[in-house]
Amino acid sequence: MTMNASQEPAGAGLRPLSARSVVLSLLLGTHPPELPVKDLVRAVEPFGIGGSTLRAALSRMVAAGDLRRSDTVHGLSERLLERQRRQDAAVHPETRPWNGEWEMVVVTATGREPAERADLRARLTALRLAELREGVWLRPANLLRPWPGELSPAVRRFTARPEEPAADLAARLWPVDDWAATARALLDLVARTDRPADRFTALAAVVRHLLADPVLPAPLLPARWPGPELRSTYTDCRRELTEEMLGRARR
């Protein structure tokens, strides 16, 4: 079956963008992430978002702590600046040569509430670790990223060389074939979309998918791994789309 631009590849999480989503997606892709209201109004016109709708959304976002406002300029709040840093790291992860060692994180905190346990799991997943069994998280030690100091009281960190063959262990921890299939579907979708609204929506799905990329060393990846191509395609298309939107806004 041929998939048109309004249909999503399985697992891609493609969904329509609200006024809030359009503003956040635009600012998250802009450096520095701040724009005057007049530029935002013009930039969101291709998405069918009127000025009054946008201004109402901006007010709600400031009240919710998503944005900060200075006179007529709106920018990302500190909380969302951290999200931008994570997004940038997802698109351009820093790695080092892999010597066969694995990171191991063991959860030592006890007596936590369900919400606290869920938050810790989400934080460890965001660090691209995978849970081998309850409370034991692993990944190859090839990834460079800062370790959040606030997690230290809840976990112990080690390096290890598991006895299980590394490729087998990686295959158990991450569904790399499923990730690759969705990545290829997203590449096809981006290539076939040309309307700004459709492309923006597709690129938002690409970012979500890149956040789930385990960024494994090459020896642990299947052949024709689409991660680098997806990152390159996203970078080029996002730059073109942002420049087009901002160019329209400033004309």
C-alpha positions as CSV (number, residue, x, y, z in Angstrom):
1,M,0.0,0.0,0.0
2,T,1.3,3.4,-0.9
3,M,1.6,5.7,2.1
4,N,0.6,9.4,1.5
5,A,1.8,12.3,3.5
6,S,-1.0,12.2,5.9
7,Q,-0.4,8.6,6.9
8,E,2.2,7.7,9.4
9,P,4.8,4.9,9.3
10,A,4.2,2.3,12.0
11,G,5.7,3.4,15.3
12,A,6.6,6.9,14.1
13,G,4.1,8.7,16.3
14,L,3.1,11.1,13.6
15,R,0.4,13.5,14.9
16,P,-1.0,16.9,13.9
17,L,0.7,20.0,15.3
18,S,-1.3,22.5,17.5
19,A,-0.4,26.2,17.7
20,R,1.6,25.3,20.8
21,S,3.4,22.5,19.0
22,V,4.2,24.7,16.0
23,V,5.7,27.4,18.2
24,L,7.7,25.0,20.2
25,S,9.0,23.1,17.2
26,L,10.0,26.4,15.5
27,L,11.8,27.7,18.6
28,L,13.5,24.4,19.4
29,G,15.0,24.4,16.0
30,T,16.1,28.1,16.2
31,H,19.4,29.3,17.8
32,P,19.0,31.4,19.9
33,P,15.5,30.1,20.6
34,E,13.6,33.4,20.7
35,L,11.5,35.4,18.2
36,P,9.3,38.6,18.2
37,V,5.6,38.0,18.1
38,K,5.3,39.6,14.7
39,D,7.7,37.1,13.3
40,L,5.9,34.2,14.9
41,V,2.6,35.4,13.5
42,R,3.9,35.4,10.0
43,A,5.8,32.1,10.4
44,V,2.8,30.1,11.5
45,E,0.5,31.3,8.7
46,P,1.1,28.3,6.4
47,F,-0.2,26.1,9.2
48,G,-3.6,27.9,9.2
49,I,-3.0,29.5,12.6
50,G,-4.4,33.0,12.8
51,G,-2.9,35.8,14.8
52,S,-5.5,35.8,17.6
53,T,-5.1,32.0,18.0
54,L,-1.3,32.3,18.2
55,R,-1.4,35.1,20.7
56,A,-3.8,33.1,22.9
57,A,-1.4,30.1,22.7
58,L,1.6,32.3,23.6
59,S,-0.2,33.6,26.7
60,R,-1.0,30.1,27.8
61,M,2.5,29.0,27.2
62,V,4.0,31.8,29.3
63,A,1.6,31.1,32.1
64,A,2.5,27.4,31.9
65,G,6.2,28.1,32.1
66,D,6.9,26.9,28.5
67,L,8.0,30.4,27.3
68,R,9.6,33.5,28.8
69,R,8.5,36.9,27.5
70,S,10.5,40.1,27.3
71,D,8.5,43.0,25.8
72,T,7.4,41.6,22.4
73,V,9.9,38.8,22.2
74,H,9.1,35.2,23.3
75,G,11.8,32.6,24.0
76,L,12.1,29.1,25.5
77,S,12.0,28.8,29.3
78,E,15.0,27.3,31.1
79,R,13.1,24.0,31.3
80,L,12.6,23.9,27.5
81,L,16.2,25.1,26.9
82,E,17.2,21.8,28.5
83,R,14.8,20.0,26.1
84,Q,16.5,21.8,23.2
85,R,19.9,20.6,24.4
86,R,18.6,17.1,24.6
87,Q,17.1,17.4,21.1
88,D,20.4,18.7,19.7
89,A,22.2,15.9,21.4
90,A,19.8,13.4,19.8
91,V,20.5,14.7,16.4
92,H,24.3,15.0,17.0
93,P,25.3,12.6,19.7
94,E,28.9,12.6,20.9
95,T,30.6,9.2,20.9
96,R,34.0,7.8,21.5
97,P,35.8,4.7,20.2
98,W,34.3,1.6,21.9
99,N,36.8,-0.8,23.6
100,G,34.2,-3.4,24.5
101,E,33.3,-2.1,27.9
102,W,29.7,-1.4,29.0
103,E,28.2,1.1,31.4
104,M,26.2,-0.5,34.2
105,V,23.8,1.4,36.4
106,V,22.3,-0.3,39.4
107,V,19.3,1.3,41.2
108,T,20.0,1.3,44.9
109,A,17.3,3.6,46.2
110,T,14.4,1.9,48.0
111,G,11.0,2.9,49.3
112,R,10.2,5.2,46.4
113,E,6.7,6.1,45.3
114,P,5.5,4.9,41.9
115,A,5.8,8.3,40.4
116,E,9.4,8.5,41.5
117,R,10.2,5.1,40.1
118,A,8.6,6.1,36.8
119,D,10.6,9.3,36.7
120,L,13.9,7.5,37.3
121,R,13.1,4.9,34.6
122,A,12.4,7.8,32.2
123,R,15.6,9.5,33.1
124,L,17.7,6.4,32.6
125,T,16.0,5.7,29.3
126,A,16.7,9.3,28.2
127,L,20.4,8.5,28.9
128,R,20.1,5.7,26.3
129,L,20.4,3.0,28.9
130,A,18.3,-0.2,28.6
131,E,17.0,-2.4,31.5
132,L,18.5,-5.8,31.6
133,R,16.5,-6.8,34.6
134,E,14.7,-4.9,37.3
135,G,17.1,-2.2,38.7
136,V,20.0,-3.1,36.4
137,W,20.6,-0.9,33.3
138,L,23.2,-1.2,30.6
139,R,24.7,0.3,27.4
140,P,28.0,0.1,25.6
141,A,30.4,2.6,26.9
142,N,30.7,4.5,23.6
143,L,28.5,7.5,24.4
144,L,29.7,10.9,25.8
145,R,27.1,12.8,27.7
146,P,27.0,14.5,31.1
147,W,25.7,12.4,34.0
148,P,22.9,14.2,35.9
149,G,24.2,14.7,39.5
150,E,20.7,14.5,40.9
151,L,20.6,10.8,40.0
152,S,23.7,9.9,41.9
153,P,21.9,9.3,45.3
154,A,19.6,6.8,43.6
155,V,22.0,4.6,41.7
156,R,25.5,3.1,41.6
157,R,27.6,3.3,38.3
158,F,30.1,0.7,37.1
159,T,31.9,-0.4,34.0
160,A,31.7,-4.1,33.0
161,R,32.5,-6.6,30.3
162,P,29.5,-9.0,30.2
163,E,30.2,-12.7,29.4
164,E,27.3,-12.7,26.9
165,P,28.4,-11.8,23.3
166,A,28.0,-8.1,22.9
167,A,25.9,-8.4,19.7
168,D,23.5,-10.8,21.4
169,L,23.1,-8.6,24.4
170,A,22.5,-5.5,22.4
171,A,19.8,-7.4,20.4
172,R,18.1,-8.4,23.6
173,L,18.1,-4.8,25.0
174,W,17.1,-2.8,21.9
175,P,14.7,-3.6,19.0
176,V,17.1,-2.3,16.5
177,D,15.4,-3.9,13.5
178,D,12.1,-2.2,14.4
179,W,13.9,1.1,14.9
180,A,15.6,0.8,11.5
181,A,12.3,0.0,9.8
182,T,10.6,3.0,11.2
183,A,13.6,5.2,10.4
184,R,13.5,4.1,6.7
185,A,9.7,4.8,6.6
186,L,10.3,8.3,8.0
187,L,13.0,8.9,5.4
188,D,10.6,8.0,2.7
189,L,7.9,10.2,4.3
190,V,10.1,13.3,4.5
191,A,11.3,12.8,0.9
192,R,7.6,12.9,-0.3
193,T,6.3,15.8,1.8
194,D,6.5,19.3,0.5
195,R,3.8,21.3,2.3
196,P,5.3,23.1,5.3
197,A,2.7,21.7,7.7
198,D,3.3,18.1,6.5
199,R,7.1,18.5,6.6
200,F,7.0,20.1,10.1
201,T,4.9,17.2,11.4
202,A,7.2,14.6,9.8
203,L,10.3,16.3,11.2
204,A,8.8,16.4,14.7
205,A,8.3,12.6,14.4
206,V,11.9,12.2,13.2
207,V,13.2,14.0,16.4
208,R,11.1,11.7,18.6
209,H,12.5,8.7,16.8
210,L,16.1,9.9,17.1
211,L,15.6,10.3,20.9
212,A,15.0,6.5,20.9
213,D,18.1,5.7,18.9
214,P,20.4,3.7,21.2
215,V,23.5,5.1,19.4
216,L,25.3,1.7,19.5
217,P,28.8,1.1,18.3
218,A,29.0,0.1,14.6
219,P,29.9,-3.6,15.4
220,L,26.6,-4.0,17.2
221,L,24.4,-2.6,14.5
222,P,22.8,-4.4,11.6
223,A,23.9,-3.8,8.1
224,R,22.7,-0.6,6.3
225,W,21.9,1.1,9.6
226,P,19.8,4.2,8.7
227,G,20.7,6.4,11.8
228,P,23.3,8.6,10.1
229,E,21.1,9.2,7.0
230,L,18.1,10.0,9.2
231,R,20.2,12.6,11.2
232,S,21.6,14.1,8.0
233,T,18.2,14.3,6.4
234,Y,16.7,15.9,9.5
235,T,19.4,18.5,9.8
236,D,19.2,19.6,6.1
237,C,15.4,19.6,6.0
238,R,15.0,21.3,9.3
239,R,17.5,24.1,8.4
240,E,15.7,24.6,5.0
241,L,12.2,24.7,6.6
242,T,13.3,27.0,9.5
243,E,15.0,29.4,7.0
244,E,11.9,29.4,4.8
245,M,9.6,30.2,7.7
246,L,11.8,32.9,9.2
247,G,12.5,34.4,5.8
248,R,8.7,34.6,5.2
249,A,8.2,36.2,8.7
250,R,10.8,38.9,8.1
251,R,9.8,39.9,4.6
